[in-house]
Amino acid sequence: MPDVEIFKRVLARSALGKTIEQVVVNDKRILGKLAAQTFIGRLQGARLVAARRYGKHLLASVDRGGWLTLHFGMTGALHFVPKPDQEPPFTRVRLDFANDGSLAYTNKRMIGRVGLIENPADFIAAEKLGPDARDPRLDLSAFKAAVLGSKRDVKSILMDQQIIAGIGNIYSDEILFQARINPAARTDTLTPNQIKQLFLTMREVLKTAIAHGAGSELFTERMPKGALLPERKKGGRCPRCRSPLKVFKVGGRTAYCCPQCQNC
């Protein structure tokens, strides 16, 4: 989510209200089943007029109707470039504005998608996305109802986009570290106080990451002192007690955990 919030700001600052003079699709695989000519035809000559984020998805309203959707996966990013010939490596889609720069969607590993939808509500329902992790309507009661309906490990629950939308692998580790909870602990074994702490910590960690511009793993050093993310590497140590971090698989994903602070 912090990544997508940063990309939303890039789009809002550099693309909204500008006429799209040319649409370049360098790799049509990023469009999935959507035909490149359909994509180009819907956007060329149009303007993006509003931007919103839901979970890990960035949505931009098109003045002709419908929405542009951007999903970034692990290696995707959004860049504003002054001239089309300055496009970054691995640019898959580029929107050139009339005499006013370009917006480049890059994705090295192609784990992401660019597309068009008719409206966000139908898209969210079709993707089976749970409530956004930063939605004010996701209060403590709603959070409890969402996470306590399963006996799975808490890390997997936090990352399940159908339960809560927006939390990825590295931020699930940061949230659990700050809450002092073992990533492998089953949610039904957590105390009411731990559930409350998990909820409050989730909100605070995401708020802090966005405020510091600490989106992807490339920018973990932007997190304030005491964060786990800069130590989430080989030989990493707990920023609190300096114990060597334990690295193990939880639900098929790599987890970093302090054995002292999190009892893992």
C-alpha positions as CSV (number, residue, x, y, z in Angstrom):
1,M,0.0,0.0,0.0
2,P,2.7,2.6,0.8
3,D,4.1,2.1,-2.7
4,V,0.7,2.7,-4.3
5,E,0.1,5.8,-2.3
6,I,3.4,7.2,-3.6
7,F,2.4,6.3,-7.2
8,K,-1.0,7.9,-6.7
9,R,0.8,11.2,-5.8
10,V,3.0,10.8,-8.9
11,L,-0.1,10.4,-11.1
12,A,-2.1,13.2,-9.4
13,R,0.9,15.6,-9.6
14,S,1.9,14.9,-13.2
15,A,-1.0,13.5,-15.1
16,L,-4.4,14.7,-14.0
17,G,-6.1,17.1,-16.4
18,K,-3.6,16.6,-19.2
19,T,-4.7,15.4,-22.6
20,I,-3.2,12.0,-23.6
21,E,-1.7,12.6,-27.0
22,Q,-0.2,9.1,-27.5
23,V,-0.5,5.7,-25.8
24,V,2.5,3.4,-26.2
25,V,2.2,-0.3,-25.2
26,N,5.7,-1.8,-25.3
27,D,4.6,-5.2,-24.0
28,K,1.0,-6.2,-24.4
29,R,1.3,-9.0,-21.9
30,I,0.9,-6.5,-19.1
31,L,-2.7,-5.9,-20.4
32,G,-3.8,-9.5,-19.8
33,K,-6.8,-10.3,-22.1
34,L,-7.4,-6.7,-23.0
35,A,-6.5,-6.0,-26.6
36,A,-3.8,-3.3,-27.0
37,Q,-5.8,-1.5,-29.7
38,T,-8.8,-1.3,-27.4
39,F,-6.7,0.1,-24.6
40,I,-5.0,2.7,-26.8
41,G,-8.3,3.7,-28.4
42,R,-10.0,4.3,-25.0
43,L,-7.2,6.5,-23.7
44,Q,-5.8,8.4,-26.7
45,G,-7.2,11.9,-26.7
46,A,-8.7,11.4,-23.3
47,R,-7.8,13.0,-19.9
48,L,-7.4,11.4,-16.5
49,V,-9.5,13.5,-14.1
50,A,-9.3,11.8,-10.6
51,A,-7.1,9.2,-8.8
52,R,-7.9,6.8,-6.0
53,R,-6.2,3.8,-4.3
54,Y,-7.9,0.7,-3.1
55,G,-5.7,-1.9,-1.5
56,K,-2.8,-2.4,-3.8
57,H,-4.6,-1.0,-6.9
58,L,-4.3,2.5,-8.3
59,L,-7.4,3.7,-10.2
60,A,-7.7,6.8,-12.4
61,S,-11.0,8.1,-13.8
62,V,-11.1,8.8,-17.5
63,D,-13.1,11.8,-18.7
64,R,-14.7,9.7,-21.4
65,G,-16.0,7.2,-18.9
66,G,-14.4,4.2,-17.2
67,W,-11.2,3.9,-15.2
68,L,-7.6,3.1,-15.8
69,T,-6.3,0.4,-13.4
70,L,-2.7,-0.1,-12.4
71,H,-1.4,-3.0,-10.2
72,F,2.3,-3.0,-9.5
73,G,3.1,-6.4,-8.1
74,M,6.6,-6.7,-6.5
75,T,8.6,-4.7,-9.1
76,G,6.2,-2.2,-10.7
77,A,6.4,1.6,-10.5
78,L,5.1,4.8,-12.0
79,H,7.4,7.5,-13.2
80,F,6.9,11.0,-14.7
81,V,9.5,11.7,-17.5
82,P,10.0,15.0,-19.2
83,K,10.4,13.5,-22.7
84,P,9.3,10.1,-24.2
85,D,12.8,9.2,-25.2
86,Q,13.8,9.3,-21.6
87,E,11.5,6.4,-20.6
88,P,13.0,4.2,-17.8
89,P,14.0,0.5,-18.4
90,F,11.2,-2.0,-18.4
91,T,8.6,0.5,-19.4
92,R,5.5,-1.6,-20.4
93,V,3.0,1.2,-20.9
94,R,3.6,5.0,-21.5
95,L,1.1,7.8,-21.7
96,D,2.5,10.8,-23.6
97,F,0.8,14.1,-22.8
98,A,0.5,17.0,-25.3
99,N,3.8,18.8,-24.9
100,D,3.9,18.1,-21.2
101,G,6.0,14.9,-20.5
102,S,5.0,11.3,-20.1
103,L,3.8,8.9,-17.5
104,A,5.7,5.6,-17.6
105,Y,4.5,2.3,-16.0
106,T,7.5,0.0,-15.4
107,N,7.5,-3.6,-14.3
108,K,10.7,-5.6,-14.4
109,R,9.2,-9.0,-13.6
110,M,5.8,-8.5,-15.2
111,I,4.1,-9.3,-11.9
112,G,1.3,-6.7,-12.3
113,R,-1.4,-5.6,-14.6
114,V,-2.7,-2.5,-16.4
115,G,-6.3,-2.4,-17.6
116,L,-9.6,-0.6,-18.0
117,I,-12.8,-1.0,-15.9
118,E,-16.2,0.6,-16.0
119,N,-16.5,1.4,-12.3
120,P,-14.5,0.8,-9.1
121,A,-17.4,-0.9,-7.1
122,D,-17.8,-3.7,-9.6
123,F,-14.0,-4.0,-9.9
124,I,-13.6,-4.4,-6.1
125,A,-16.4,-7.0,-6.0
126,A,-14.9,-8.9,-9.0
127,E,-11.5,-9.0,-7.3
128,K,-13.1,-10.1,-4.1
129,L,-11.2,-7.5,-2.2
130,G,-11.8,-7.0,1.5
131,P,-11.9,-3.6,3.2
132,D,-9.0,-1.3,2.6
133,A,-6.5,-1.4,5.5
134,R,-6.7,2.4,5.9
135,D,-10.5,2.8,5.4
136,P,-11.9,4.7,8.4
137,R,-14.9,2.3,8.3
138,L,-12.5,-0.5,9.2
139,D,-12.7,0.1,12.9
140,L,-11.6,-2.3,15.7
141,S,-14.9,-4.2,15.6
142,A,-14.8,-4.7,11.9
143,F,-11.1,-5.7,12.1
144,K,-11.9,-8.3,14.7
145,A,-14.8,-9.7,12.6
146,A,-12.4,-9.9,9.6
147,V,-9.4,-11.6,11.2
148,L,-11.0,-13.8,13.8
149,G,-13.0,-15.8,11.3
150,S,-10.0,-18.0,10.5
151,K,-7.6,-20.2,12.4
152,R,-4.7,-19.4,10.0
153,D,-1.4,-17.8,11.0
154,V,-1.7,-14.1,11.5
155,K,0.9,-13.1,8.8
156,S,-1.2,-14.9,6.2
157,I,-4.3,-13.2,7.4
158,L,-2.8,-9.8,7.2
159,M,-1.7,-10.5,3.6
160,D,-4.9,-12.0,2.4
161,Q,-6.4,-9.3,0.1
162,Q,-9.9,-10.9,0.5
163,I,-9.8,-10.2,4.2
164,I,-7.9,-6.9,4.3
165,A,-6.7,-5.2,1.1
166,G,-3.4,-3.4,0.9
167,I,-0.8,-5.2,3.1
168,G,2.1,-7.0,1.4
169,N,4.9,-9.2,2.7
170,I,7.3,-6.7,4.0
171,Y,4.7,-4.6,5.8
172,S,3.1,-7.6,7.4
173,D,6.5,-8.3,9.0
174,E,6.8,-4.7,10.2
175,I,3.3,-4.6,11.7
176,L,3.9,-7.9,13.5
177,F,7.3,-6.8,14.8
178,Q,6.0,-3.5,16.1
179,A,3.0,-5.3,17.7
180,R,5.4,-7.9,19.2
181,I,3.4,-10.8,17.7
182,N,4.9,-14.0,16.3
183,P,4.0,-14.2,12.5
184,A,3.2,-17.9,12.8
185,A,0.7,-17.4,15.7
186,R,-2.8,-18.5,14.8
187,T,-5.3,-15.7,15.0
188,D,-7.6,-17.7,17.3
189,T,-4.8,-17.9,19.9
190,L,-4.3,-14.2,20.2
191,T,-5.7,-12.4,23.2
192,P,-8.2,-9.5,22.9
193,N,-5.4,-7.1,23.8
194,Q,-3.1,-8.5,21.1
195,I,-5.9,-8.1,18.5
196,K,-6.4,-4.5,19.5
197,Q,-2.6,-3.9,19.5
198,L,-2.4,-5.5,16.0
199,F,-5.1,-3.2,14.7
200,L,-3.6,0.0,16.1
201,T,-0.1,-1.0,15.0
202,M,-1.3,-1.8,11.4
203,R,-2.8,1.7,11.2
204,E,0.2,3.4,12.6
205,V,2.8,1.5,10.6
206,L,1.0,2.2,7.3
207,K,0.5,5.9,8.2
208,T,4.2,6.3,9.1
209,A,5.5,4.5,5.9
210,I,3.3,6.7,3.7
211,A,4.4,9.9,5.6
212,H,8.1,9.0,5.2
213,G,7.7,7.9,1.5
214,A,8.9,4.4,2.4
215,G,7.1,2.5,-0.3
216,S,9.0,-0.5,-1.8
217,E,12.0,-2.4,-0.4
218,L,14.2,0.2,-2.2
219,F,13.2,2.9,0.2
220,T,13.1,1.0,3.6
221,E,15.9,3.3,4.9
222,R,13.3,6.1,4.9
223,M,11.5,4.5,7.9
224,P,12.2,6.0,11.3
225,K,14.6,4.6,13.8
226,G,13.4,1.3,15.3
227,A,11.8,-0.1,12.2
228,L,12.4,-3.7,11.2
229,L,12.4,-3.1,7.4
230,P,16.1,-1.9,7.1
231,E,17.1,-5.0,9.0
232,R,15.0,-7.3,6.8
233,K,18.0,-8.9,5.1
234,K,20.7,-11.6,5.5
235,G,22.4,-11.1,8.9
236,G,19.8,-8.6,10.0
237,R,19.4,-7.8,13.7
238,C,16.5,-6.7,15.8
239,P,16.5,-2.9,16.0
240,R,15.3,-3.2,19.7
241,C,17.5,-5.8,21.3
242,R,20.0,-6.5,18.5
243,S,19.3,-10.3,18.5
244,P,19.8,-12.0,15.2
245,L,16.6,-12.1,13.3
246,K,15.0,-15.5,12.6
247,V,14.0,-16.1,9.0
248,F,11.5,-18.8,8.1
249,K,8.5,-19.6,5.9
250,V,5.0,-18.8,7.0
251,G,2.2,-19.6,4.6
252,G,4.7,-20.0,1.7
253,R,6.1,-16.5,2.3
254,T,9.4,-15.5,4.0
255,A,9.0,-14.0,7.4
256,Y,11.6,-12.0,9.5
257,C,11.0,-12.1,13.2
258,C,12.9,-11.3,16.4
259,P,13.0,-14.5,18.6
260,Q,13.3,-12.4,21.7
261,C,10.7,-9.7,21.1
262,Q,8.2,-11.8,19.3
263,N,8.7,-15.3,20.8
264,C,9.2,-16.9,17.4
